[in-house]
Amino acid sequence: MNNRIKEFRAKYNLTQEDLAKKVNVRRETIVFLEKNRYNPSLKLAYDLAQLFSVPIEELFIFDDDRTRNNPYLTKK
Protein backbone atom coordinates (compact mmCIF):
# COMPACT_ATOMS: atom_id res chain seq x y z
CA MET A 1 0.00 0.00 0.00
CA ASN A 2 1.43 3.35 -1.00
CA ASN A 3 0.75 6.57 0.83
CA ARG A 4 1.10 10.34 0.62
CA ILE A 5 2.18 10.90 4.23
CA LYS A 6 5.46 12.60 3.35
CA GLU A 7 3.65 14.94 0.95
CA PHE A 8 1.05 15.94 3.55
CA ARG A 9 3.65 16.18 6.30
CA ALA A 10 5.62 18.65 4.16
CA LYS A 11 2.46 20.60 3.34
CA TYR A 12 1.79 21.03 7.07
CA ASN A 13 5.47 21.78 7.75
CA LEU A 14 5.84 18.90 10.20
CA THR A 15 8.95 16.91 10.94
CA GLN A 16 8.69 13.15 11.28
CA GLU A 17 9.09 13.63 15.02
CA ASP A 18 6.29 16.24 15.13
CA LEU A 19 3.93 13.95 13.24
CA ALA A 20 4.82 10.96 15.39
CA LYS A 21 4.00 12.90 18.56
CA LYS A 22 0.67 14.10 17.15
CA VAL A 23 -0.50 10.55 16.40
CA ASN A 24 1.21 8.96 19.42
CA VAL A 25 3.71 6.69 17.64
CA ARG A 26 7.49 6.53 17.43
CA ARG A 27 9.33 8.51 14.77
CA GLU A 28 10.55 5.22 13.30
CA THR A 29 6.94 4.28 12.57
CA ILE A 30 6.58 7.40 10.44
CA VAL A 31 9.88 6.61 8.68
CA PHE A 32 8.68 3.09 7.84
CA LEU A 33 5.28 4.36 6.71
CA GLU A 34 6.85 6.93 4.38
CA LYS A 35 9.11 4.26 2.88
CA ASN A 36 6.11 1.93 2.38
CA ARG A 37 7.73 -0.65 4.66
CA TYR A 38 4.84 -0.71 7.11
CA ASN A 39 1.08 -0.76 6.72
CA PRO A 40 -0.64 1.15 9.49
CA SER A 41 -3.40 -0.14 11.71
CA LEU A 42 -6.84 1.15 10.84
CA LYS A 43 -6.68 3.37 13.94
CA LEU A 44 -3.37 4.93 12.87
CA ALA A 45 -4.58 5.42 9.29
CA TYR A 46 -7.71 7.11 10.65
CA ASP A 47 -5.71 9.33 13.02
CA LEU A 48 -3.38 10.43 10.22
CA ALA A 49 -6.26 11.16 7.86
CA GLN A 50 -8.06 13.15 10.58
CA LEU A 51 -4.92 15.12 11.35
CA PHE A 52 -4.52 16.10 7.68
CA SER A 53 -8.29 16.59 7.22
CA VAL A 54 -8.52 14.19 4.28
CA PRO A 55 -10.32 10.89 3.68
CA ILE A 56 -8.21 7.80 4.38
CA GLU A 57 -8.32 6.84 0.69
CA GLU A 58 -6.73 10.19 -0.24
CA LEU A 59 -3.82 9.55 2.12
CA PHE A 60 -3.39 5.83 1.42
CA ILE A 61 -3.37 4.30 -2.04
CA PHE A 62 -4.30 0.64 -1.94
CA ASP A 63 -3.33 -0.83 -5.29
CA ASP A 64 -3.32 -4.58 -5.39
CA ASP A 65 -4.22 -7.29 -7.91
CA ARG A 66 -6.97 -8.46 -5.58
CA THR A 67 -8.67 -5.05 -5.64
CA ARG A 68 -8.41 -4.71 -9.40
CA ASN A 69 -10.11 -8.05 -9.90
CA ASN A 70 -12.74 -7.72 -7.18
CA PRO A 71 -15.96 -6.11 -8.45
CA TYR A 72 -16.87 -5.00 -4.90
CA LEU A 73 -13.62 -3.06 -4.49
CA THR A 74 -13.17 -1.47 -7.90
CA LYS A 75 -14.58 1.91 -8.81
CA LYS A 76 -17.19 2.02 -11.54
MITORTOR-596934 format. One record per residue (C-alpha): x, y, z; chain. Coordinates in steps of 0.5 Angstrom, whole numbers. Each point is the difference from the previous one (the first is absolute). Example, Ala and Ser with C-alpha at 12.3 -4.5 7.8 and 13.67 -1.06 7.14 Angstrom:
# residues 2
PT_25_-9_16_A;
PT_2_7_-2_A;
***
This chain:
# residues 76
PT_0_0_0_A;
PT_3_7_-2_A;
PT_-1_6_4_A;
PT_0_8_-1_A;
PT_2_1_7_A;
PT_7_3_-1_A;
PT_-4_5_-5_A;
PT_-5_2_5_A;
PT_5_0_6_A;
PT_4_5_-5_A;
PT_-6_4_-1_A;
PT_-1_1_7_A;
PT_7_2_1_A;
PT_1_-6_5_A;
PT_6_-4_2_A;
PT_-1_-8_1_A;
PT_1_1_7_A;
PT_-5_5_0_A;
PT_-5_-4_-4_A;
PT_2_-6_5_A;
PT_-2_4_6_A;
PT_-7_2_-3_A;
PT_-2_-7_-1_A;
PT_3_-3_6_A;
PT_5_-5_-4_A;
PT_8_0_0_A;
PT_4_4_-5_A;
PT_2_-7_-3_A;
PT_-7_-1_-2_A;
PT_-1_6_-4_A;
PT_7_-2_-4_A;
PT_-3_-7_-1_A;
PT_-6_3_-3_A;
PT_3_5_-4_A;
PT_4_-5_-3_A;
PT_-6_-5_-1_A;
PT_3_-5_4_A;
PT_-5_0_5_A;
PT_-8_-1_-1_A;
PT_-3_4_6_A;
PT_-6_-2_4_A;
PT_-7_2_-1_A;
PT_1_5_6_A;
PT_6_3_-2_A;
PT_-2_1_-7_A;
PT_-6_3_2_A;
PT_4_5_5_A;
PT_4_2_-6_A;
PT_-6_1_-4_A;
PT_-3_4_5_A;
PT_6_4_2_A;
PT_1_2_-8_A;
PT_-8_1_-1_A;
PT_0_-5_-5_A;
PT_-4_-6_-2_A;
PT_5_-6_2_A;
PT_-1_-2_-8_A;
PT_4_6_-1_A;
PT_5_-1_4_A;
PT_1_-7_-1_A;
PT_0_-3_-7_A;
PT_-2_-8_0_A;
PT_2_-3_-7_A;
PT_0_-7_0_A;
PT_-1_-6_-5_A;
PT_-6_-2_5_A;
PT_-3_7_0_A;
PT_0_1_-8_A;
PT_-3_-7_-1_A;
PT_-5_1_6_A;
PT_-7_3_-3_A;
PT_-2_2_7_A;
PT_7_4_1_A;
PT_1_3_-7_A;
PT_-3_7_-2_A;
PT_-5_0_-5_A;
***
